[in-house]
Amino acid sequence: MFNCLKRNSYAVLAAALTLGSVANASADNHSADDPVYFTVSGGLGFADVSSYAASTAQLGANALGQTVYYSYDRATWAGRLGGGYEISDNVSLELGYFMTGDIDIKYSIASGVAVEEAFNASGLDFAVKYDFEDSGIFVKAGMHSSDLGNSAAITLNGTTYASASVSSSGTGTFIGAGFESKASNGDVTFFGYDLYKDIGNVTGADFGYLYYGWRF
């Protein structure tokens, strides 16, 4: 199901914090007639690895002849930097770069040997965004070109003895919806949820993104 190289980069988060801090000033300089805009958002990335973790643990139990215990994350940090072009009052084209932290899975047996596995996602996305008049509600749909990262390490009593990583790249679709609001001083903020299907072109490797952001 999930396959790919682990990428621990915090550059997107740092950029998101920096851009977020200047979003207010930038919004003041952005003309209402300017069709080009930029966005920065951050939040949580979700991936359902429950079935994968359970089946992997069972395979290990069958091979070892003993119980394999497991636990897993349900969410991690995520961020996105993007830009858009307003074709009309209702329709925009958007391009962005997204990245998540690790969704960790840990397998262990009674002897103290453990295998720690991690998955993450990153890539570019392109979407058509539709705004419903003055309601603030928007929907979008598009494609992504992405990487699915996977790494694993064997540990004994906290010491790592072996590790490996692999990657998978490819394209998939994504959809999203949210709400955008404009304050009296012109600041534009938004929140929403996007669903990226088949990250790295791996069937079932779906990531959800729950976010809050700024437009300027």
KOLBA-553610 format. One record per residue: residue number from 0; x, y, z of N, C-alpha, C in turn. Coordinates in steps of 0.1 Angstrom, whole numbers, plus 5000, padded with zeros to 4 digits. Layout:
BEGIN
<NUM <X Y Z> <X Y Z> <X Y Z>>
...
END
This chain:
BEGIN
<0 <5008 4988 5000> <5000 5000 5000> <5009 5012 5000>>
<1 <5015 5016 5012> <5023 5028 5013> <5038 5024 5010>>
<2 <5044 5032 5001> <5059 5030 4998> <5065 5044 4996>>
<3 <5077 5047 5002> <5085 5059 4998> <5095 5064 5008>>
<4 <5104 5072 5003> <5115 5078 5011> <5110 5088 5021>>
<5 <5116 5087 5033> <5112 5096 5044> <5120 5110 5042>>
<6 <5112 5120 5043> <5118 5134 5041> <5115 5143 5052>>
<7 <5124 5145 5061> <5122 5153 5073> <5127 5168 5070>>
<8 <5118 5175 5063> <5122 5189 5060> <5112 5198 5067>>
<9 <5117 5208 5074> <5108 5218 5081> <5108 5231 5074>>
<10 <5114 5232 5062> <5115 5244 5054> <5101 5250 5052>>
<11 <5091 5241 5048> <5078 5246 5045> <5071 5253 5057>>
<12 <5073 5246 5069> <5067 5252 5081> <5074 5265 5084>>
<13 <5087 5266 5083> <5093 5279 5086> <5088 5290 5076>>
<14 <5087 5286 5063> <5082 5296 5054> <5068 5300 5057>>
<15 <5060 5290 5061> <5046 5293 5064> <5045 5303 5075>>
<16 <5053 5301 5086> <5052 5310 5097> <5057 5324 5093>>
<17 <5067 5325 5085> <5072 5338 5080> <5062 5345 5071>>
<18 <5056 5337 5062> <5047 5344 5053> <5034 5347 5060>>
<19 <5030 5339 5070> <5018 5342 5078> <5020 5355 5085>>
<20 <5032 5357 5090> <5034 5369 5099> <5034 5382 5090>>
<21 <5036 5381 5077> <5036 5393 5069> <5023 5393 5060>>
<22 <5014 5384 5062> <5002 5383 5054> <4994 5396 5055>>
<23 <4993 5401 5067> <4984 5413 5070> <4989 5425 5062>>
<24 <5002 5427 5062> <5008 5438 5055> <5007 5436 5040>>
<25 <5008 5424 5035> <5007 5422 5021> <4993 5424 5016>>
<26 <4983 5420 5024> <4969 5421 5020> <4966 5436 5018>>
<27 <4972 5445 5026> <4969 5459 5024> <4974 5464 5010>>
<28 <4984 5458 5005> <4990 5462 4992> <4984 5455 4980>>
<29 <4976 5445 4983> <4970 5437 4972> <4957 5444 4967>>
<30 <4957 5448 4954> <4945 5455 4949> <4934 5445 4946>>
<31 <4922 5449 4948> <4910 5441 4946> <4909 5437 4931>>
<32 <4915 5445 4922> <4915 5443 4908> <4926 5434 4903>>
<33 <4935 5431 4912> <4947 5422 4908> <4942 5408 4908>>
<34 <4943 5401 4897> <4938 5387 4896> <4948 5377 4902>>
<35 <4960 5381 4905> <4970 5372 4911> <4970 5373 4926>>
<36 <4971 5361 4932> <4971 5361 4947> <4980 5349 4952>>
<37 <4984 5350 4964> <4992 5339 4971> <4986 5335 4983>>
<38 <4989 5322 4987> <4983 5317 4999> <4993 5309 5007>>
<39 <4991 5309 5020> <4999 5300 5029> <4990 5294 5039>>
<40 <4992 5281 5042> <4983 5275 5052> <4990 5264 5059>>
<41 <4985 5260 5071> <4991 5250 5079> <4980 5243 5087>>
<42 <4982 5231 5091> <4972 5223 5098> <4977 5209 5100>>
<43 <4967 5200 5099> <4970 5186 5101> <4968 5177 5089>>
<44 <4977 5167 5087> <4976 5158 5076> <4971 5144 5082>>
<45 <4961 5138 5076> <4956 5126 5081> <4958 5114 5071>>
<46 <4961 5102 5076> <4962 5090 5067> <4957 5079 5076>>
<47 <4948 5071 5070> <4943 5059 5077> <4952 5047 5074>>
<48 <4961 5044 5083> <4970 5032 5081> <4966 5020 5090>>
<49 <4954 5020 5095> <4950 5010 5105> <4950 4996 5098>>
<50 <4945 4995 5086> <4944 4982 5080> <4958 4977 5076>>
<51 <4966 4987 5071> <4980 4983 5067> <4988 4979 5079>>
<52 <4987 4986 5090> <4994 4982 5102> <4990 4968 5108>>
<53 <4977 4966 5108> <4971 4953 5112> <4976 4941 5104>>
<54 <4976 4943 5091> <4980 4932 5082> <4995 4930 5083>>
<55 <5003 4940 5084> <5017 4939 5085> <5021 4932 5098>>
<56 <5014 4936 5109> <5016 4929 5122> <5013 4914 5122>>
<57 <5002 4911 5115> <4998 4897 5113> <5008 4889 5105>>
<58 <5013 4895 5095> <5024 4888 5087> <5036 4885 5096>>
<59 <5040 4895 5104> <5051 4893 5113> <5048 4882 5123>>
<60 <5036 4882 5128> <5032 4872 5138> <5033 4858 5132>>
<61 <5028 4857 5120> <5028 4844 5113> <5042 4839 5111>>
<62 <5051 4848 5107> <5065 4845 5105> <5073 4841 5117>>
<63 <5070 4848 5128> <5078 4847 5141> <5071 4837 5150>>
<64 <5059 4834 5148> <5052 4825 5157> <5049 4831 5171>>
<65 <5048 4844 5172> <5045 4851 5184> <5037 4864 5181>>
<66 <5031 4869 5192> <5023 4881 5190> <5031 4893 5186>>
<67 <5027 4901 5177> <5033 4913 5173> <5024 4925 5177>>
<68 <5028 4933 5186> <5020 4945 5190> <5023 4957 5181>>
<69 <5013 4965 5179> <5015 4976 5171> <5007 4988 5175>>
<70 <5012 5000 5172> <5005 5013 5174> <5008 5022 5162>>
<71 <4999 5032 5160> <5001 5041 5149> <4996 5055 5151>>
<72 <5001 5064 5144> <4996 5078 5144> <4984 5079 5134>>
<73 <4975 5088 5138> <4964 5091 5129> <4965 5105 5122>>
<74 <4974 5113 5127> <4976 5126 5120> <4990 5131 5123>>
<75 <4994 5141 5115> <5007 5147 5117> <5006 5162 5112>>
<76 <5017 5170 5113> <5016 5183 5108> <5016 5183 5092>>
<77 <5011 5194 5087> <5011 5196 5072> <5010 5211 5069>>
<78 <5015 5214 5057> <5016 5228 5053> <5015 5229 5038>>
<79 <5011 5240 5033> <5010 5243 5018> <5013 5257 5015>>
<80 <5021 5260 5005> <5023 5273 4999> <5017 5273 4985>>
<81 <5010 5283 4981> <5004 5283 4968> <5001 5297 4962>>
<82 <4996 5297 4951> <4993 5309 4944> <4981 5307 4935>>
<83 <4974 5317 4930> <4963 5316 4922> <4961 5327 4912>>
<84 <4952 5325 4902> <4949 5335 4892> <4933 5335 4891>>
<85 <4927 5346 4893> <4913 5347 4892> <4909 5349 4877>>
<86 <4902 5339 4872> <4897 5340 4858> <4884 5348 4857>>
<87 <4876 5347 4868> <4864 5355 4869> <4861 5357 4884>>
<88 <4850 5363 4887> <4846 5365 4901> <4844 5352 4909>>
<89 <4841 5341 4901> <4838 5328 4908> <4849 5317 4906>>
<90 <4856 5319 4895> <4865 5308 4891> <4880 5312 4892>>
<91 <4888 5304 4898> <4903 5307 4899> <4911 5294 4896>>
<92 <4923 5296 4891> <4932 5285 4889> <4943 5286 4900>>
<93 <4946 5275 4907> <4955 5275 4918> <4966 5264 4916>>
<94 <4978 5268 4920> <4990 5259 4920> <4997 5260 4933>>
<95 <5001 5248 4939> <5007 5248 4952> <5016 5237 4955>>
<96 <5024 5239 4966> <5033 5228 4970> <5029 5224 4984>>
<97 <5027 5211 4987> <5023 5207 5000> <5033 5197 5006>>
<98 <5033 5196 5019> <5042 5187 5026> <5036 5183 5039>>
<99 <5038 5170 5043> <5034 5165 5056> <5046 5160 5064>>
<100 <5043 5159 5077> <5053 5152 5086> <5051 5137 5085>>
<101 <5055 5130 5095> <5055 5115 5094> <5043 5110 5101>>
<102 <5036 5100 5095> <5026 5091 5101> <5034 5079 5106>>
<103 <5036 5077 5119> <5045 5067 5124> <5037 5054 5128>>
<104 <5043 5043 5125> <5037 5030 5130> <5049 5023 5137>>
<105 <5045 5017 5149> <5055 5009 5156> <5050 4995 5159>>
<106 <5059 4985 5156> <5056 4971 5158> <5066 4966 5168>>
<107 <5062 4958 5177> <5071 4953 5188> <5067 4939 5192>>
<108 <5077 4932 5198> <5075 4918 5203> <5080 4918 5218>>
<109 <5077 4908 5225> <5080 4907 5239> <5095 4909 5242>>
<110 <5103 4904 5233> <5118 4905 5236> <5124 4919 5236>>
<111 <5116 4929 5232> <5121 4942 5231> <5125 4947 5217>>
<112 <5125 4938 5208> <5128 4942 5194> <5116 4950 5188>>
<113 <5119 4961 5181> <5108 4969 5176> <5112 4973 5162>>
<114 <5102 4975 5153> <5103 4981 5140> <5095 4994 5140>>
<115 <5101 5005 5136> <5094 5017 5135> <5094 5021 5120>>
<116 <5082 5024 5116> <5079 5027 5102> <5073 5041 5101>>
<117 <5076 5048 5090> <5070 5062 5089> <5067 5064 5074>>
<118 <5056 5071 5072> <5051 5075 5059> <5049 5091 5059>>
<119 <5052 5097 5048> <5049 5111 5046> <5046 5114 5031>>
<120 <5041 5126 5029> <5037 5130 5015> <5042 5144 5012>>
<121 <5045 5146 4999> <5048 5159 4995> <5046 5160 4980>>
<122 <5045 5172 4974> <5043 5173 4960> <5037 5186 4956>>
<123 <5034 5187 4943> <5027 5199 4937> <5013 5195 4934>>
<124 <5004 5205 4935> <4990 5203 4931> <4985 5215 4922>>
<125 <4975 5211 4914> <4969 5221 4905> <4954 5219 4905>>
<126 <4947 5230 4907> <4932 5229 4909> <4925 5240 4903>>
<127 <4912 5237 4900> <4902 5248 4896> <4894 5250 4909>>
<128 <4893 5263 4913> <4886 5266 4925> <4873 5274 4921>>
<129 <4862 5271 4927> <4850 5278 4924> <4844 5284 4937>>
<130 <4842 5297 4937> <4836 5304 4949> <4821 5307 4946>>
<131 <4813 5304 4957> <4799 5305 4956> <4795 5319 4959>>
<132 <4795 5328 4949> <4791 5342 4951> <4797 5349 4963>>
<133 <4788 5354 4972> <4793 5361 4984> <4792 5353 4997>>
<134 <4789 5340 4995> <4787 5332 5007> <4800 5329 5014>>
<135 <4812 5330 5007> <4824 5326 5013> <4828 5311 5011>>
<136 <4818 5303 5007> <4821 5289 5005> <4828 5287 4992>>
<137 <4838 5278 4992> <4844 5274 4979> <4846 5259 4978>>
<138 <4848 5254 4966> <4851 5240 4964> <4862 5240 4953>>
<139 <4870 5230 4953> <4880 5229 4943> <4883 5214 4939>>
<140 <4889 5212 4927> <4892 5198 4923> <4904 5200 4913>>
<141 <4913 5189 4914> <4924 5190 4905> <4933 5177 4906>>
<142 <4945 5179 4902> <4955 5168 4902> <4967 5172 4910>>
<143 <4974 5161 4914> <4987 5163 4921> <4998 5154 4915>>
<144 <5010 5159 4916> <5022 5151 4912> <5030 5150 4925>>
<145 <5031 5138 4931> <5035 5137 4945> <5045 5125 4947>>
<146 <5051 5126 4959> <5060 5115 4964> <5054 5110 4977>>
<147 <5054 5097 4978> <5051 5090 4991> <5063 5085 4997>>
<148 <5066 5089 5009> <5078 5085 5016> <5076 5074 5026>>
<149 <5085 5064 5026> <5084 5053 5036> <5098 5050 5041>>
<150 <5099 5049 5054> <5112 5045 5060> <5109 5035 5071>>
<151 <5119 5027 5074> <5117 5017 5085> <5131 5015 5092>>
<152 <5130 5013 5105> <5142 5011 5113> <5140 5000 5124>>
<153 <5149 4991 5126> <5149 4981 5136> <5156 4986 5148>>
<154 <5150 4985 5160> <5156 4990 5172> <5155 4979 5183>>
<155 <5164 4979 5192> <5164 4970 5204> <5168 4979 5216>>
<156 <5159 4980 5225> <5161 4987 5237> <5165 5002 5234>>
<157 <5159 5007 5224> <5162 5021 5220> <5173 5024 5211>>
<158 <5181 5013 5207> <5192 5015 5198> <5188 5010 5184>>
<159 <5191 5018 5174> <5188 5014 5161> <5199 5006 5155>>
<160 <5196 4995 5149> <5206 4986 5143> <5205 4985 5128>>
<161 <5194 4988 5122> <5193 4988 5108> <5182 4997 5103>>
<162 <5183 5004 5092> <5172 5012 5087> <5173 5012 5071>>
<163 <5161 5015 5066> <5160 5016 5051> <5149 5025 5047>>
<164 <5150 5030 5035> <5139 5039 5030> <5137 5037 5015>>
<165 <5125 5039 5011> <5121 5038 4997> <5112 5049 4993>>
<166 <5110 5051 4980> <5101 5062 4976> <5092 5057 4964>>
<167 <5081 5064 4963> <5072 5062 4951> <5067 5075 4946>>
<168 <5067 5077 4933> <5063 5090 4928> <5052 5088 4917>>
<169 <5043 5097 4916> <5033 5096 4906> <5022 5107 4907>>
<170 <5011 5105 4900> <5001 5115 4900> <4988 5109 4905>>
<171 <4979 5118 4909> <4966 5114 4914> <4956 5126 4914>>
<172 <4945 5124 4919> <4935 5135 4920> <4933 5140 4934>>
<173 <4927 5152 4935> <4924 5157 4948> <4912 5166 4947>>
<174 <4904 5167 4958> <4892 5175 4959> <4893 5183 4973>>
<175 <4886 5194 4974> <4885 5201 4986> <4874 5211 4987>>
<176 <4872 5216 4999> <4861 5226 5001> <4865 5233 5014>>
<177 <4859 5245 5015> <4862 5254 5026> <4854 5266 5027>>
<178 <4859 5275 5035> <4852 5288 5037> <4863 5299 5038>>
<179 <4860 5310 5031> <4869 5321 5030> <4862 5334 5035>>
<180 <4869 5342 5044> <4863 5354 5049> <4873 5366 5048>>
<181 <4867 5378 5046> <4874 5390 5045> <4871 5399 5056>>
<182 <4881 5404 5064> <4879 5413 5075> <4877 5427 5070>>
<183 <4872 5436 5079> <4869 5450 5075> <4882 5457 5071>>
<184 <4894 5452 5076> <4906 5459 5072> <4912 5453 5059>>
<185 <4905 5443 5053> <4910 5438 5040> <4917 5424 5042>>
<186 <4920 5420 5054> <4927 5407 5056> <4918 5395 5051>>
<187 <4923 5386 5044> <4916 5374 5039> <4921 5362 5046>>
<188 <4913 5354 5052> <4917 5341 5058> <4907 5331 5053>>
<189 <4911 5318 5055> <4903 5307 5050> <4906 5295 5058>>
<190 <4897 5285 5058> <4899 5272 5064> <4892 5262 5055>>
<191 <4897 5249 5055> <4890 5239 5047> <4896 5226 5049>>
<192 <4892 5217 5040> <4897 5203 5040> <4899 5198 5026>>
<193 <4911 5193 5023> <4914 5187 5010> <4917 5172 5012>>
<194 <4914 5165 5002> <4916 5150 5002> <4925 5147 4989>>
<195 <4937 5143 4992> <4946 5139 4981> <4946 5123 4980>>
<196 <4941 5119 4968> <4940 5105 4965> <4952 5099 4959>>
<197 <4956 5087 4964> <4967 5079 4958> <4980 5087 4957>>
<198 <4985 5091 4968> <4998 5099 4968> <5009 5090 4963>>
<199 <5017 5095 4954> <5028 5088 4948> <5023 5077 4938>>
<200 <5010 5079 4934> <5003 5069 4925> <5002 5055 4932>>
<201 <5002 5055 4945> <5000 5042 4952> <4985 5041 4956>>
<202 <4979 5031 4952> <4964 5029 4954> <4962 5028 4969>>
<203 <4953 5036 4974> <4949 5036 4988> <4957 5045 4997>>
<204 <4968 5051 4992> <4976 5060 5000> <4970 5074 4999>>
<205 <4959 5076 5006> <4952 5089 5006> <4955 5097 5019>>
<206 <4957 5110 5016> <4960 5119 5027> <4950 5130 5028>>
<207 <4945 5133 5039> <4936 5144 5041> <4943 5156 5047>>
<208 <4939 5168 5044> <4946 5180 5049> <4935 5190 5055>>
<209 <4935 5191 5068> <4927 5201 5075> <4935 5213 5078>>
<210 <4931 5225 5073> <4940 5236 5074> <4933 5250 5077>>
<211 <4941 5259 5081> <4938 5273 5082> <4948 5281 5075>>
<212 <4944 5292 5068> <4955 5299 5061> <4951 5314 5058>>
<213 <4961 5320 5051> <4959 5334 5048> <4961 5336 5033>>
<214 <4954 5345 5027> <4955 5349 5013> <4960 5363 5012>>
<215 <4969 5366 5003> <4974 5380 5002> <4979 5382 4988>>
END
